[in-house]
Amino acid sequence: MEEYQTKPISLPRLGEKAPDFDAITTHGKLKLDDFKGSWLILFSHPADFTPVCTTEFIAFAEIFPDLQKRGVELLGLSVDSLSSHIAWARNVEEKTGVKIPFPIIADLSKEVSLAYGMVHPGQSKTETVRCVFIIDDKQIIRTILYYPLSTGRNMQEILRIVDALQTTDANGVATPANWKPGDKVIVPAPNTQEGAEERVKQPGYECVDWYLCKKAL
Amino acid sequence: MPCINPEGKPTETGKKVLQALRDNGLCSAEKVAETTGVALFRVRSGLRDMIEAELVEMVADKYDITEKGIKLIE
């Protein structure tokens, strides 16, 4: 295998402050701080005018109203130029009737891509892979997803993650595998023996054992 | 720029922001976003551009339209 990495790259991690940026976008110059108080999904795509990315942009545009209802803004990114982004967004609208309602960063310098670890040389040395950063209203990174160049993202999973994170924050609970809104949630496991004994007797809880109890919200 | 075009004139979004400041006086970015229906991130970015273009000024942590700004939307 070809050697292409000479020094370790520091990648953003969950629970950390999202790296600041000052970027040129299709909606003007934007800074991370401009999104303070809103949740933000920052996502990268490999290149404009490519098939998988086009299907993803249409899909992101389709879930945009659902994200807005949840207080979430969308921000796309690739290392293409501003003119390319504008031309592509116009082309998507002309050919499919779908208007791209969110800004797209033109990261020609790769400043933002590198700060967020969006270039994976094993996939492509020049393009960003399909990353999704879910950043909360305090600008903390809450979820990171990486998809390879060949696989388009699942929008329902992105919405599901936002719902799960916001439910967790609002109620101090966790969500089980395949959880969706309306399903029972997991209550935090007790951390004392007395708590464990009380937990299994707790009315309204559905317990497999003291450490795995669910409740309806 | 979302609020100013390359000729230095306010865009439709820019005009909405300037009109909100003219009609409501000193405003926070949040108040401008609420009044205009423009997304808060775009308001913040636009206000920054319009301060640079001297169409808007900052007073403490709020925003006000300048004489130059008023002339551009009259």
Interface residues (C-beta under 8 A of the other chain):
Chain A: H27 G28 K29 L30 K31 D33 D34 F35 G37 S38 E73
Chain B: M1 P2 C3 E30 A39 L40 F41 R42 R44 S45 G46 R48 D49
